[in-house]
Amino acid sequence: MLLPDDWAEMSAEAQVAHLRGLGPGDLSRAVVAYDWTLHPERVLGWAMAQKGLDLGSAVCAFFNGGPERFNYMPKPHVPDQLRPVTRVLDNICLRINSGFYLVQPACKPKCYSTVTRWLDYQAEDRNELRRGRWILDEAILGPMLNDELCAPPEQTAWRNERPSLWRALLAPVIGLGVDRDILKYKEPRG
């Protein structure tokens, strides 16, 4: 079970403790499913800062916070009880635009239509010399929205020609090294 039955009654500290025990995939699903009426500043503030969250999940979590409610509202006009929500949205947007979240290949976000609609409104704002609070970087989102990280069919066609165990075992030797398709998904050492 991703989130316990008593999730809504749990304190922010208990929710963070539960999220700490999740792997990257489950954490990504949990931030997308998170109810922003609970403890967004403490819980999502922690969760969205974790390595391993993918860009699609981060974008969906961002839109689940309802940024359209505050996008054209001056910061001082945001009601006090909703300022924690806008701070979390600020942080998520900054991380998205800085490239903190990585694109998961061949995986469009569940909120694809919302993202593209937001980007269309952003373009209209630019044309009308208007600016919202949160501007998402199209260059960062492009690879995710356009499936640009998928290998072109001609690069993987040789794998489908004659699949065999020997071909798979000798692929690194045939290619004079480790297959580039394997290397591009390897996490960098740091």
CORMO-V96826 format. One record per pair of residues at least 6 apart in sequence whose C-alpha atoms are under 6 Angstrom apart, sorted by the first residue. I is the first residue (numbers start at 1). GAP is how many residues later the second one is. Records with the same first field share a line. If there is no record, write none. Layout:
BEGIN
I = GAP, GAP
END
This chain:
BEGIN
12 = 27, 31
16 = 27
24 = 28
28 = 25, 29
31 = 30
32 = 25, 28, 29
41 = 43, 47
45 = 43
54 = 47, 48, 49
55 = 46, 47, 48
56 = 53
60 = 51
71 = 61, 62
72 = 60
97 = 40
103 = 41
105 = 44
106 = 41, 44
125 = 6
172 = 6, 7
END
